[in-house]
Amino acid sequence: MKHSLATGRLLTLITFAFILWLTACIRLPCSHTSTTTPAETPTSAAKPMPINLNTASATELERLPGVGPVLAERIITYRNEHGRFRRAEHLMMVRGVSDRKFRGVRSLVKVE
């Protein structure tokens, strides 16, 4: 009786290991199945250049998602009154720029 119980556990472990191996193999990308060619890969020109918060005009700021004319003017007014932005996170100090809105534009802005 003990022998068959040990055999059953061993078989269960082997089956479990096989399932883990199988799922790991499915998730691995295969280089030979790629359908894109080097000419079709996205280039850096497709990515928009980040807007410098310290030099951007109201028109440039309005291109950011969630930034309209009023908020663009508030950003410029804040910049004029308090000086240059030292970090992009300081944009959240402008009235109307919430944490959520900042996270939406974070990759589109820079500070130099």
PyRosetta script that sets phi, psi and omega in degrees:
from pyrosetta import init, pose_from_sequence

init()
pose = pose_from_sequence("MKHSLATGRLLTLITFAFILWLTACIRLPCSHTSTTTPAETPTSAAKPMPINLNTASATELERLPGVGPVLAERIITYRNEHGRFRRAEHLMMVRGVSDRKFRGVRSLVKVE")
pose.set_psi(1, -41.8)
pose.set_omega(1, 179.1)
pose.set_phi(2, -62.6)
pose.set_psi(2, -38.3)
pose.set_omega(2, -177.4)
pose.set_phi(3, -62.4)
pose.set_psi(3, -42.9)
pose.set_omega(3, -179.6)
pose.set_phi(4, -70.9)
pose.set_psi(4, -30.9)
pose.set_omega(4, 177.1)
pose.set_phi(5, -67.4)
pose.set_psi(5, -43.2)
pose.set_omega(5, 178.0)
pose.set_phi(6, -65.6)
pose.set_psi(6, -39.1)
pose.set_omega(6, 178.1)
pose.set_phi(7, -65.1)
pose.set_psi(7, -39.6)
pose.set_omega(7, 178.3)
pose.set_phi(8, -64.7)
pose.set_psi(8, -41.1)
pose.set_omega(8, 177.6)
pose.set_phi(9, -65.5)
pose.set_psi(9, -41.8)
pose.set_omega(9, 178.7)
pose.set_phi(10, -62.7)
pose.set_psi(10, -41.9)
pose.set_omega(10, 178.4)
pose.set_phi(11, -64.6)
pose.set_psi(11, -38.9)
pose.set_omega(11, 176.9)
pose.set_phi(12, -63.5)
pose.set_psi(12, -44.5)
pose.set_omega(12, 178.9)
pose.set_phi(13, -63.3)
pose.set_psi(13, -41.5)
pose.set_omega(13, 179.2)
pose.set_phi(14, -64.6)
pose.set_psi(14, -42.4)
pose.set_omega(14, 178.8)
pose.set_phi(15, -63.4)
pose.set_psi(15, -43.9)
pose.set_omega(15, 178.9)
pose.set_phi(16, -61.5)
pose.set_psi(16, -44.5)
pose.set_omega(16, 179.0)
pose.set_phi(17, -62.6)
pose.set_psi(17, -39.1)
pose.set_omega(17, 178.8)
pose.set_phi(18, -64.7)
pose.set_psi(18, -42.0)
pose.set_omega(18, 179.0)
pose.set_phi(19, -63.6)
pose.set_psi(19, -42.7)
pose.set_omega(19, 176.9)
pose.set_phi(20, -61.3)
pose.set_psi(20, -43.9)
pose.set_omega(20, 179.5)
pose.set_phi(21, -63.3)
pose.set_psi(21, -42.1)
pose.set_omega(21, -178.3)
pose.set_phi(22, -64.6)
pose.set_psi(22, -43.8)
pose.set_omega(22, -180.0)
pose.set_phi(23, -69.3)
pose.set_psi(23, -34.1)
pose.set_omega(23, 177.1)
pose.set_phi(24, -65.4)
pose.set_psi(24, -37.7)
pose.set_omega(24, 179.8)
pose.set_phi(25, -69.7)
pose.set_psi(25, -33.6)
pose.set_omega(25, -179.5)
pose.set_phi(26, -68.0)
pose.set_psi(26, -35.5)
pose.set_omega(26, -176.8)
pose.set_phi(27, -78.8)
pose.set_psi(27, -17.4)
pose.set_omega(27, -178.9)
pose.set_phi(28, -74.3)
pose.set_psi(28, 134.2)
pose.set_omega(28, 177.8)
pose.set_phi(29, -72.9)
pose.set_psi(29, 141.7)
pose.set_omega(29, 178.6)
pose.set_phi(30, -102.9)
pose.set_psi(30, 126.5)
pose.set_omega(30, -177.2)
pose.set_phi(31, -72.0)
pose.set_psi(31, -26.9)
pose.set_omega(31, -177.3)
pose.set_phi(32, -80.9)
pose.set_psi(32, -8.6)
pose.set_omega(32, -179.5)
pose.set_phi(33, -100.3)
pose.set_psi(33, 4.9)
pose.set_omega(33, -179.5)
pose.set_phi(34, -67.2)
pose.set_psi(34, 133.0)
pose.set_omega(34, -179.2)
pose.set_phi(35, -102.8)
pose.set_psi(35, -5.8)
pose.set_omega(35, 179.9)
pose.set_phi(36, -91.2)
pose.set_psi(36, 145.0)
pose.set_omega(36, 175.9)
pose.set_phi(37, -101.2)
pose.set_psi(37, 163.0)
pose.set_omega(37, 179.4)
pose.set_phi(38, -56.8)
pose.set_psi(38, -29.7)
pose.set_omega(38, 179.5)
pose.set_phi(39, -71.9)
pose.set_psi(39, -24.3)
pose.set_omega(39, -178.3)
pose.set_phi(40, -89.8)
pose.set_psi(40, -10.2)
pose.set_omega(40, -178.3)
pose.set_phi(41, -69.8)
pose.set_psi(41, 144.0)
pose.set_omega(41, -178.9)
pose.set_phi(42, -65.9)
pose.set_psi(42, 143.2)
pose.set_omega(42, 179.4)
pose.set_phi(43, -103.2)
pose.set_psi(43, 171.3)
pose.set_omega(43, 179.0)
pose.set_phi(44, -69.6)
pose.set_psi(44, -18.1)
pose.set_omega(44, 178.5)
pose.set_phi(45, -68.7)
pose.set_psi(45, -23.3)
pose.set_omega(45, -179.9)
pose.set_phi(46, -74.0)
pose.set_psi(46, -24.4)
pose.set_omega(46, 179.6)
pose.set_phi(47, -81.6)
pose.set_psi(47, 135.6)
pose.set_omega(47, 177.6)
pose.set_phi(48, -71.8)
pose.set_psi(48, 143.8)
pose.set_omega(48, 177.7)
pose.set_phi(49, -71.8)
pose.set_psi(49, 137.1)
pose.set_omega(49, 178.1)
pose.set_phi(50, -63.0)
pose.set_psi(50, 145.1)
pose.set_omega(50, 179.9)
pose.set_phi(51, -89.1)
pose.set_psi(51, 130.3)
pose.set_omega(51, 177.6)
pose.set_phi(52, -77.7)
pose.set_psi(52, 118.1)
pose.set_omega(52, -177.3)
pose.set_phi(53, -65.4)
pose.set_psi(53, -23.5)
pose.set_omega(53, -176.8)
pose.set_phi(54, -86.1)
pose.set_psi(54, -14.7)
pose.set_omega(54, -178.3)
pose.set_phi(55, -125.5)
pose.set_psi(55, -4.2)
pose.set_omega(55, -174.2)
pose.set_phi(56, -70.5)
pose.set_psi(56, 141.9)
pose.set_omega(56, 174.5)
pose.set_phi(57, -84.7)
pose.set_psi(57, 172.2)
pose.set_omega(57, 178.7)
pose.set_phi(58, -61.2)
pose.set_psi(58, -39.1)
pose.set_omega(58, 179.5)
pose.set_phi(59, -62.5)
pose.set_psi(59, -42.2)
pose.set_omega(59, 178.4)
pose.set_phi(60, -66.1)
pose.set_psi(60, -41.4)
pose.set_omega(60, -179.7)
pose.set_phi(61, -65.4)
pose.set_psi(61, -32.5)
pose.set_omega(61, -179.9)
pose.set_phi(62, -68.0)
pose.set_psi(62, -16.2)
pose.set_omega(62, 176.8)
pose.set_phi(63, -72.8)
pose.set_psi(63, -18.0)
pose.set_omega(63, 179.4)
pose.set_phi(64, -72.0)
pose.set_psi(64, 143.0)
pose.set_omega(64, 179.9)
pose.set_phi(65, -65.1)
pose.set_psi(65, 130.7)
pose.set_omega(65, 178.6)
pose.set_phi(66, 85.3)
pose.set_psi(66, 2.2)
pose.set_omega(66, 179.6)
pose.set_phi(67, -110.0)
pose.set_psi(67, 115.5)
pose.set_omega(67, 177.3)
pose.set_phi(68, -104.0)
pose.set_psi(68, -170.3)
pose.set_omega(68, -177.9)
pose.set_phi(69, -62.5)
pose.set_psi(69, -37.7)
pose.set_omega(69, -178.3)
pose.set_phi(70, -67.4)
pose.set_psi(70, -47.8)
pose.set_omega(70, -179.5)
pose.set_phi(71, -67.4)
pose.set_psi(71, -35.7)
pose.set_omega(71, 176.8)
pose.set_phi(72, -61.6)
pose.set_psi(72, -42.2)
pose.set_omega(72, 177.9)
pose.set_phi(73, -66.6)
pose.set_psi(73, -36.9)
pose.set_omega(73, 177.3)
pose.set_phi(74, -63.9)
pose.set_psi(74, -38.6)
pose.set_omega(74, 178.7)
pose.set_phi(75, -64.5)
pose.set_psi(75, -44.0)
pose.set_omega(75, 180.0)
pose.set_phi(76, -67.0)
pose.set_psi(76, -40.9)
pose.set_omega(76, 178.3)
pose.set_phi(77, -62.9)
pose.set_psi(77, -44.2)
pose.set_omega(77, 178.1)
pose.set_phi(78, -61.0)
pose.set_psi(78, -43.1)
pose.set_omega(78, -179.9)
pose.set_phi(79, -62.9)
pose.set_psi(79, -40.5)
pose.set_omega(79, 179.8)
pose.set_phi(80, -69.4)
pose.set_psi(80, -36.6)
pose.set_omega(80, -176.9)
pose.set_phi(81, -80.9)
pose.set_psi(81, -35.5)
pose.set_omega(81, -172.9)
pose.set_phi(82, -109.7)
pose.set_psi(82, -2.7)
pose.set_omega(82, -179.4)
pose.set_phi(83, 91.6)
pose.set_psi(83, -176.3)
pose.set_omega(83, -176.1)
pose.set_phi(84, -63.8)
pose.set_psi(84, 149.8)
pose.set_omega(84, 173.1)
pose.set_phi(85, -72.2)
pose.set_psi(85, 130.9)
pose.set_omega(85, 178.0)
pose.set_phi(86, -89.5)
pose.set_psi(86, -29.9)
pose.set_omega(86, 178.5)
pose.set_phi(87, -138.5)
pose.set_psi(87, 152.0)
pose.set_omega(87, 179.1)
pose.set_phi(88, -62.5)
pose.set_psi(88, -30.9)
pose.set_omega(88, -179.8)
pose.set_phi(89, -62.9)
pose.set_psi(89, -23.0)
pose.set_omega(89, 178.9)
pose.set_phi(90, -66.2)
pose.set_psi(90, -13.4)
pose.set_omega(90, 176.0)
pose.set_phi(91, -60.3)
pose.set_psi(91, -28.2)
pose.set_omega(91, 180.0)
pose.set_phi(92, -69.2)
pose.set_psi(92, -9.8)
pose.set_omega(92, 177.3)
pose.set_phi(93, -79.1)
pose.set_psi(93, -13.0)
pose.set_omega(93, 177.6)
pose.set_phi(94, -78.8)
pose.set_psi(94, 132.0)
pose.set_omega(94, 179.2)
pose.set_phi(95, -61.4)
pose.set_psi(95, 127.8)
pose.set_omega(95, -178.9)
pose.set_phi(96, 103.6)
pose.set_psi(96, -9.8)
pose.set_omega(96, 177.8)
pose.set_phi(97, -104.4)
pose.set_psi(97, 101.0)
pose.set_omega(97, 179.4)
pose.set_phi(98, -83.9)
pose.set_psi(98, 172.0)
pose.set_omega(98, 176.3)
pose.set_phi(99, -60.4)
pose.set_psi(99, -41.2)
pose.set_omega(99, -179.7)
pose.set_phi(100, -64.7)
pose.set_psi(100, -44.1)
pose.set_omega(100, 179.2)
pose.set_phi(101, -65.3)
pose.set_psi(101, -39.2)
pose.set_omega(101, 179.2)
pose.set_phi(102, -62.4)
pose.set_psi(102, -44.1)
pose.set_omega(102, 178.8)
pose.set_phi(103, -60.6)
pose.set_psi(103, -28.7)
pose.set_omega(103, 178.9)
pose.set_phi(104, -73.7)
pose.set_psi(104, -25.9)
pose.set_omega(104, -177.8)
pose.set_phi(105, -110.9)
pose.set_psi(105, -1.2)
pose.set_omega(105, -174.2)
pose.set_phi(106, -53.5)
pose.set_psi(106, -43.8)
pose.set_omega(106, -177.1)
pose.set_phi(107, -77.2)
pose.set_psi(107, -7.8)
pose.set_omega(107, -177.0)
pose.set_phi(108, -103.0)
pose.set_psi(108, -2.2)
pose.set_omega(108, -178.4)
pose.set_phi(109, -124.2)
pose.set_psi(109, 157.3)
pose.set_omega(109, 175.6)
pose.set_phi(110, -146.6)
pose.set_psi(110, 166.2)
pose.set_omega(110, 177.9)
pose.set_phi(111, -129.5)
pose.set_psi(111, 124.1)
pose.set_omega(111, 177.6)
pose.set_phi(112, -127.0)
pose.dump_pdb("model.pdb")
